[in-house]
Amino acid sequence: LEDLLNLVDSVCAPLSLIPGDNDIHADVSKKDLDAASDAGKQWVEVPRTIVSPEKLHLLCSTLRLESCKDGVFTKVNNIVRRLCKVTENRECILRELASVAQTLGIDAVRDLRALRIRLNNAMELHQDFLESKNVTNSSVTSIPSTTVTLSTSSSELKLLRVLQTLHSLCAVLPIENTTKRNDGGLLVREELVPLLQSINLVPVWDQLTACLHAVSVLEGGSKE
């Protein structure tokens, strides 16, 4: 898979030369034109190739695969960035990435719910043990949360990566010498808002909050 993505990345490499919205477009100078002519070469515009939605769907769906490790993600991310230099590709890719994030969000909720059940079971077992031993010393009323077997699924990490990719594709670089300061924040395009709303991350956040609360209790924190 990684070798195939390397090939696709090489084919898409010329698209990186297309100036983006944040890039300063400069015409080729006469000096560069003359130098190319003297060398028997000529300047040409990079073709703005439009990829079919079906192929873009297959490319973005790679991010859901269990075989999508760091190297594969990096390659897909690089290919996506280059293809997004073409407006028609960009619109389709953003929709596909949002769809992938939504699916990964469902997987993450399932995994976090299973983890929360195991954490709650560990809490109940530990509480039963303390009650049977009449333990009141606070120094022994906690157990390491690491004793709970964690899921081997990587859906949460994949979800985070896809969201980071969406965010970076919709980011707007600040203009130099601007009179308006951004105060450390990052500007994004309005198109990111409906994409995030379509993903619906509230269930993921709810399950994550519940898991963090259970971990806190296992480590000796309050149950409230």
C-alpha atoms as one frame of an Amber mdcrd trajectory, in Angstrom:
protein
   0.000   0.000   0.000   2.775   2.417   0.916   4.613   1.726  -2.351   1.432
   2.454  -4.309   0.945   5.696  -2.417   4.556   6.651  -3.164   3.752   6.289
  -6.862   0.587   8.412  -6.569   2.518  11.009  -4.579   5.111  11.269  -7.340
   2.414  11.700  -9.992   0.767  14.459  -7.941   4.062  16.235  -7.193   3.659
  18.916  -9.939   0.413  20.083  -8.310   2.443  21.419  -5.386   3.726  24.134
  -7.755   0.238  25.582  -8.174  -0.024  28.687  -5.972  -2.633  28.458  -3.251
  -4.868  31.192  -1.882  -2.234  32.034   0.736   0.624  32.090  -1.769   1.914
  35.140  -3.584   1.555  34.567  -7.309   4.446  35.922  -9.346   4.744  35.840
 -13.125   7.794  34.245 -14.671  10.395  36.917 -15.329  11.851  37.532 -18.801
  15.243  36.526 -17.454  13.912  33.083 -16.472  12.168  32.728 -19.837  15.362
  33.560 -21.710  17.418  31.192 -19.538  14.990  28.360 -20.218  15.007  29.126
 -23.948  18.803  29.094 -24.055  18.776  25.676 -22.403  16.251  24.348 -24.924
  13.450  24.318 -22.344  10.207  26.178 -21.882   7.927  27.143 -19.025   4.492
  25.493 -18.989   1.544  25.812 -16.657   0.872  22.860 -14.384  -2.297  21.081
 -15.560  -5.039  21.406 -12.966  -6.042  17.766 -13.079  -9.495  16.932 -11.746
  -9.702  13.505 -10.114 -13.007  11.623 -10.138 -15.027  11.533  -6.880 -14.804
   7.731  -6.886 -11.001   7.795  -6.818 -10.936  10.514  -4.164 -13.322   8.417
  -2.086 -10.957   5.450  -2.292  -7.986   7.623  -1.371  -9.628   9.145   1.720
 -11.088   5.790   2.787  -7.529   4.553   3.208  -7.412   6.545   6.440  -9.986
   4.149   7.970  -7.965   1.000   7.338  -6.252  -0.828  10.190  -3.168  -0.912
   7.958  -3.066   2.901   7.937   0.050   3.419  10.016   2.169   6.559  10.337
   3.869   6.188   6.949   0.599   5.581   5.086  -1.128   8.498   6.799   1.741
  10.835   5.963   1.603   9.845   2.298  -2.176  10.206   2.027  -1.996  13.549
   3.829   0.643  14.802   1.391  -1.326  13.603  -1.649  -4.507  15.219  -0.343
  -2.760  18.552   0.169  -1.492  18.541  -3.406  -4.822  17.522  -4.915  -6.558
  20.289  -2.949  -4.674  22.861  -5.046  -7.444  22.199  -7.592 -10.776  23.624
  -6.424 -12.911  20.767  -7.758 -10.730  18.212  -5.993 -10.703  20.232  -2.795
 -14.472  20.374  -2.416 -14.794  16.618  -2.838 -11.835  15.813  -0.562 -13.179
  17.933   2.293 -16.520  16.123   2.103 -14.805  12.736   2.014 -12.557  13.567
   4.968 -15.591  14.701   6.971 -17.309  11.409   6.124 -14.234   9.442   7.218
 -14.110  11.425  10.474 -17.776  10.715  11.108 -17.228   6.962  10.678 -14.132
   7.031  12.882 -16.121   9.005  15.454 -18.698   6.198  15.619 -15.884   3.662
  16.042 -14.281   5.816  18.741 -17.561   6.056  20.675 -17.897   2.259  20.584
 -14.311   1.743  21.776 -14.564   4.375  24.510 -17.872   2.925  25.701 -16.257
  -0.512  25.983 -13.330   1.022  27.863 -15.688   2.853  30.222 -17.455  -0.433
  31.023 -14.139  -2.055  31.909 -13.159   0.933  34.035 -16.498   0.864  35.858
 -16.138  -2.882  36.474 -12.668  -2.285  37.904 -14.097   0.405  40.184 -16.839
  -1.912  41.466 -14.441  -4.805  42.075 -12.037  -2.571  43.932 -14.831  -1.093
  46.030 -16.069  -4.589  46.926 -12.527  -5.536  47.943 -12.194  -2.475  50.193
 -15.561  -3.145  51.837 -14.718  -6.815  52.457 -11.426  -5.836  54.098 -12.909
  -2.865  55.958 -10.143  -0.682  54.538 -10.350   2.943  55.595  -6.768   4.104
  54.991  -6.913   6.572  52.099  -3.408   5.590  51.055  -4.672   2.228  49.809
  -8.020   3.262  48.402  -6.768   3.696  44.851  -5.468   1.363  42.183  -3.529
   2.215  39.031  -5.892   2.770  36.104  -3.268   1.032  33.970  -4.432  -2.291
  35.414  -7.410  -2.099  33.052  -6.766  -3.754  29.713  -6.975  -1.136  26.975
  -8.414  -1.632  23.515  -5.992  -2.234  20.664  -8.147  -0.128  18.324  -6.601
   3.075  16.981  -9.854   4.735  15.915  -9.364   7.624  18.366  -5.888   8.399
  17.019  -7.080   8.129  13.420  -9.990  10.467  14.185  -7.612  13.029  15.658
  -5.348  12.833  12.613  -8.216  13.294  10.154  -9.520  16.277  12.138  -6.035
  17.788  12.113  -5.876  17.312   8.337  -9.261  18.997   7.874  -8.191  21.853
  10.115  -4.911  22.403   8.272  -6.607  22.329   4.857  -9.062  25.005   6.009
  -6.514  27.152   7.834  -5.804  30.675   6.660  -2.268  31.929   7.100  -2.031
  35.443   8.574  -0.989  38.165   6.156   2.332  39.754   6.994   2.319  43.380
   8.192  -1.417  43.168   8.808  -2.833  45.800  11.133  -5.116  43.271  12.790
  -3.450  40.972  15.284  -4.622  37.411  15.660  -3.502  37.105  19.311  -2.092
  33.624  18.787  -5.267  32.173  17.277  -5.531  30.402  13.940  -7.954  31.649
  11.324  -9.954  29.054   9.399 -12.291  29.196   6.440 -16.026  29.229   7.030
 -16.331  25.931   5.149 -14.811  24.119   8.156 -17.777  24.950  10.424 -20.482
  22.922   8.613 -17.985  20.090   8.119 -17.363  19.827  11.862 -21.081  20.098
  12.559 -21.760  17.193  10.205 -19.243  15.022  12.061 -20.985  15.497  15.447
 -18.210  15.028  17.988 -20.474  15.438  21.044 -20.893  11.659  21.670 -17.110
  11.199  21.463 -16.568  13.969  23.982 -19.223  12.538  26.335 -17.637   9.078
  26.332 -14.153  10.511  26.743 -15.303  12.612  29.708 -16.857   9.535  31.349
 -13.637   7.547  30.867 -11.509  10.336  32.325 -13.823  10.520  35.343 -13.506
   6.764  35.898  -9.719   6.990  35.634  -9.729   9.795  38.193 -11.753   7.666
  40.621  -9.455   4.671  40.153  -6.488   6.900  40.938  -8.075   7.947  44.212
 -10.124  10.934  43.125 -13.664  11.819  44.125 -16.625   9.973  42.596 -18.552
  13.238  42.298
